[in-house]
Amino acid sequence: MRGNIEDISVPDKSIEGDINADGEFNVSDAVILQKWLLNVSDYAPDD
């Protein structure tokens, strides 16, 4: 079975370190990581 080019989906490029999945790696990601490492219970990053 042959597929058309329209049938092929290309996943969005992910950015390493983008913990909050907003498409950017910035200080917000570092703060979330710090809270998670220190076991602050107000935020848990998604898997």
C-alpha positions as CSV (number, residue, x, y, z in Angstrom):
1,M,0.0,0.0,0.0
2,R,1.4,3.3,-1.0
3,G,0.9,6.5,1.0
4,N,0.7,10.0,-0.3
5,I,2.9,12.8,1.1
6,E,-0.2,14.1,2.8
7,D,-0.5,10.9,4.8
8,I,2.9,11.3,6.5
9,S,2.9,13.3,9.6
10,V,6.0,15.0,10.9
11,P,6.1,15.4,14.7
12,D,6.7,18.9,16.0
13,K,10.3,19.5,17.0
14,S,10.7,19.5,20.7
15,I,13.1,21.7,22.6
16,E,15.3,20.0,25.2
17,G,14.8,21.4,28.6
18,D,11.3,22.8,27.8
19,I,9.7,21.5,30.9
20,N,6.5,23.4,30.7
21,A,6.0,22.7,27.0
22,D,5.6,26.3,25.9
23,G,7.9,25.9,23.0
24,E,10.8,27.8,24.6
25,F,13.6,27.0,27.1
26,N,13.8,29.9,29.5
27,V,13.9,30.7,33.2
28,S,10.4,29.4,33.8
29,D,11.7,25.9,32.9
30,A,14.6,26.3,35.4
31,V,12.2,27.4,38.2
32,I,9.9,24.4,37.6
33,L,12.9,22.0,37.6
34,Q,14.2,23.6,40.8
35,K,10.8,23.3,42.5
36,W,10.6,19.6,41.4
37,L,14.1,18.9,42.6
38,L,13.4,20.5,46.0
39,N,10.1,18.6,46.3
40,V,7.9,21.7,46.4
41,S,4.4,20.4,46.1
42,D,2.7,23.2,44.2
43,Y,3.9,21.9,40.8
44,A,4.8,18.6,39.2
45,P,6.0,18.5,35.6
46,D,4.2,16.3,33.1
47,D,6.0,13.2,32.0
